[in-house]
Structures are given as C-alpha cells and as structure tokens.
Amino acid sequence: MTKNTERHGRTGRSLDGSRMYNVLFLCTGNSARSIMAECALNRWGAVRFRAFSAGSHPTGWVHPVALELLQSMHYPTEGLRSKSWDEFARPESAGLDFVFTVCDKAAGEVCPIWPGQPITAHWGAEDPGAFVGPDDQRMRAFTKIYFELETRIKIFASLRFDDLDELSLRQRLDEIGNVGRETERAG
C-alpha cells in the first residue's frame, strides 16, 4: 500500500522513522462517539496514527458522560473539544489519510473536500447521548459504544498497509465498520 498512500496526506514520520497517518473521526455533534474514537486511536495507534475528531454541526461541548468514561479509563481529557469539520477542510490543514464517519447522519451529509484525498469509510455506532434513563444505564450505553469503537480501532491499527492495495484496504475498512453491528442486527 505504500505506493497508494503516498498520494494521501502529508503526515510526516514517527520517532522511529515510520510513516504517520492522520485520521479524522466525524459525527454530527462531535460530542461523544467521534471524541471517544479520537482518544482510542491516539492510545492504541499512537505509533502510526494521529487522530482527530470533528462534527458537521458541533454542539460546542463534550458530553459529560463521555468525559467521565474517558477519565475513568485514564485518558487525558484536557483539550478535548467539540469542533467543526471546517477546521480540517482548509487548504492549509494537515493532509488526512483516513476519514471515518461514526454516525449515520454525518455519513449521509455532503462532506467538504479534504486535503490529502483521504480514504473514507462509515463506522456507524449508536448515539449513546440519545439514551434516556438512569445514570448507571446511561454510563453502560456509553461504555458499550466506546468498546465497539475501540474494537474497530484496534483492528484498524493492526492492519499492515504494505500488504494491501487500495481496493483491498477500502474493503477491509468497510468490513471493520460492520464489526459489532452484526450482533446488533441479529438480536
């Protein structure tokens, strides 16, 4: 995949000299799912990936339950914020290698033209912020979605890009987007 990804974002190199990939997670509000995905990839893929998140219509705040969950998992949360995808669509923005939508609504919207011609995929997950109920059940809803996204991210972070052509990579990313959804549909 090296030949194919060279045209994608201009992301630089990690400390060990390997190529770094910029990844953007999108959701409509950028208050929970995309923020959790950003944190998870920055943890599990820190050697090869730099993750960001944004929203098409950002809420302007990070959901307090998402923050509580991330803090309980020892993620640094200072600096997390709900922001517009416009920050990543400017010509001077860092090139993106991958853009993943994590909510169905954002997947259906017309996205900006991203610098770097990134590979895109839809990794839809249920909105935990829409859950109505007691606090303990709400935390369980956020935790379930976090682990669904984390599972996908761990699979993605383990991919050997050099072994995949662009078509195979796109197919693999689509398959990853269905991880966790099969049992949801069957149940």
C-alpha positions as CSV (number, residue, x, y, z in Angstrom):
1,M,0.0,0.0,0.0
2,T,3.0,2.3,0.3
3,K,2.7,3.4,-3.3
4,N,-1.0,4.1,-3.0
5,T,-0.8,6.0,0.3
6,E,1.9,8.3,-0.8
7,R,-0.7,10.5,-2.5
8,H,-2.7,10.7,0.7
9,G,-2.0,13.2,3.5
10,R,1.4,14.6,4.1
11,T,1.6,13.4,7.7
12,G,5.3,13.0,8.4
13,R,7.2,10.4,10.3
14,S,7.0,9.0,13.9
15,L,10.1,9.0,16.2
16,D,11.1,5.5,14.9
17,G,11.0,6.8,11.3
18,S,7.8,5.0,10.3
19,R,5.1,6.9,8.4
20,M,2.4,8.6,10.5
21,Y,-1.2,8.7,9.2
22,N,-3.7,11.4,10.1
23,V,-7.2,10.1,10.8
24,L,-10.4,12.1,11.3
25,F,-13.5,10.8,13.0
26,L,-16.7,12.6,12.1
27,C,-20.0,12.8,13.8
28,T,-22.7,15.4,13.6
29,G,-22.3,16.9,17.1
30,N,-18.7,15.9,17.9
31,S,-19.7,15.4,21.5
32,A,-19.3,11.7,22.2
33,R,-18.6,9.0,19.6
34,S,-16.1,10.8,17.5
35,I,-14.3,12.2,20.6
36,M,-14.1,8.6,22.1
37,A,-12.8,7.3,18.8
38,E,-10.2,10.0,18.6
39,C,-9.0,9.1,22.1
40,A,-8.9,5.4,21.5
41,L,-6.9,5.7,18.3
42,N,-4.5,8.1,19.9
43,R,-3.9,5.4,22.5
44,W,-4.0,2.2,20.5
45,G,-2.4,3.5,17.4
46,A,0.0,6.1,18.8
47,V,3.0,4.7,17.0
48,R,1.5,5.1,13.5
49,F,-1.6,7.3,13.8
50,R,-2.6,10.8,14.8
51,A,-6.3,11.0,15.4
52,F,-8.7,14.0,15.4
53,S,-12.4,14.4,15.6
54,A,-14.9,16.9,14.3
55,G,-18.6,17.5,13.6
56,S,-20.7,18.8,10.8
57,H,-22.8,20.7,13.3
58,P,-20.7,20.7,16.5
59,T,-22.6,21.0,19.8
60,G,-19.8,23.1,21.3
61,W,-19.3,20.8,24.3
62,V,-18.2,17.3,25.0
63,H,-20.8,15.1,26.6
64,P,-20.1,14.9,30.3
65,V,-20.7,11.1,30.4
66,A,-18.2,10.7,27.6
67,L,-15.7,12.7,29.6
68,E,-16.4,10.8,32.8
69,L,-15.9,7.5,30.9
70,L,-12.7,8.6,29.3
71,Q,-11.3,9.9,32.6
72,S,-12.2,6.6,34.3
73,M,-10.1,4.9,31.6
74,H,-7.1,7.2,32.3
75,Y,-7.4,9.2,29.1
76,P,-6.2,12.7,29.2
77,T,-9.3,14.9,28.5
78,E,-7.9,18.4,28.8
79,G,-8.0,20.0,25.4
80,L,-10.9,17.8,24.1
81,R,-13.5,20.0,22.5
82,S,-16.4,19.8,20.0
83,K,-15.2,21.4,16.8
84,S,-16.3,21.9,13.2
85,W,-15.1,19.8,10.4
86,D,-14.2,23.1,8.6
87,E,-11.0,23.2,10.7
88,F,-9.8,20.1,8.8
89,A,-11.0,21.1,5.3
90,R,-8.9,24.2,4.8
91,P,-6.2,24.1,2.2
92,E,-3.6,24.8,4.8
93,S,-4.9,22.0,7.1
94,A,-2.7,18.9,7.5
95,G,-3.4,16.3,4.9
96,L,-5.8,13.5,6.0
97,D,-5.2,9.8,5.2
98,F,-8.4,8.4,6.5
99,V,-11.8,9.9,7.4
100,F,-14.4,7.7,9.3
101,T,-17.9,8.7,10.0
102,V,-19.2,7.2,13.2
103,C,-22.8,8.3,13.0
104,D,-25.4,7.6,10.3
105,K,-26.5,11.2,10.0
106,A,-22.9,12.5,9.3
107,A,-22.4,9.7,6.8
108,G,-25.4,11.0,4.7
109,E,-24.2,14.6,4.6
110,V,-22.1,16.2,1.9
111,C,-18.6,16.4,3.3
112,P,-16.0,19.0,2.5
113,I,-13.2,18.2,0.1
114,W,-10.5,17.0,2.5
115,P,-6.8,17.9,2.0
116,G,-4.8,14.8,1.2
117,Q,-7.5,12.9,-0.7
118,P,-8.2,10.5,2.3
119,I,-9.7,7.1,2.1
120,T,-13.2,7.2,3.7
121,A,-15.4,4.6,5.4
122,H,-18.5,4.5,7.6
123,W,-18.2,3.0,11.0
124,G,-21.6,3.9,12.4
125,A,-22.4,3.4,16.0
126,E,-25.5,4.1,18.0
127,D,-25.7,7.5,19.7
128,P,-25.1,7.0,23.5
129,G,-26.0,10.6,24.1
130,A,-29.6,9.9,22.9
131,F,-30.0,7.3,25.7
132,V,-32.7,8.3,28.3
133,G,-32.6,6.6,31.6
134,P,-30.9,6.3,34.9
135,D,-27.2,7.4,35.2
136,D,-25.9,3.9,35.6
137,Q,-27.6,2.7,32.5
138,R,-26.5,5.8,30.6
139,M,-22.9,5.0,31.6
140,R,-23.4,1.4,30.3
141,A,-24.7,2.8,27.0
142,F,-21.6,5.0,26.6
143,T,-19.3,2.1,27.7
144,K,-20.9,-0.3,25.1
145,I,-20.3,2.2,22.3
146,Y,-16.8,3.0,23.4
147,F,-15.8,-0.7,23.3
148,E,-17.5,-1.2,19.9
149,L,-15.4,1.7,18.5
150,E,-12.3,0.6,20.4
151,T,-12.6,-2.9,18.9
152,R,-12.7,-1.5,15.4
153,I,-9.8,0.8,16.1
154,K,-7.6,-2.0,17.4
155,I,-8.3,-4.0,14.2
156,F,-7.6,-0.9,12.0
157,A,-4.4,-0.1,14.0
158,S,-3.1,-3.6,13.4
159,L,-3.6,-3.5,9.6
160,R,-0.4,-4.0,7.6
161,F,-0.9,-1.3,4.9
162,D,2.1,-2.6,2.9
163,D,0.3,-5.8,2.3
164,L,-2.9,-4.1,0.9
165,D,-3.7,-2.4,-2.3
166,E,-6.1,0.5,-2.1
167,L,-9.1,-1.6,-3.2
168,S,-8.4,-4.3,-0.6
169,L,-7.8,-1.6,2.1
170,R,-11.2,0.0,1.3
171,Q,-12.9,-3.4,1.5
172,R,-11.2,-4.1,4.8
173,L,-12.2,-0.7,6.2
174,D,-15.9,-1.4,5.3
175,E,-15.6,-4.8,7.0
176,I,-14.2,-3.1,10.1
177,G,-17.2,-0.7,10.1
178,N,-19.5,-3.7,10.5
179,V,-17.7,-5.2,13.5
180,G,-20.2,-5.2,16.4
181,R,-23.1,-4.4,14.2
182,E,-23.7,-8.0,13.1
183,T,-24.9,-9.0,16.6
184,E,-26.9,-5.8,16.8
185,R,-28.8,-6.7,13.7
186,A,-29.2,-10.4,14.6
187,G,-30.5,-9.5,18.1
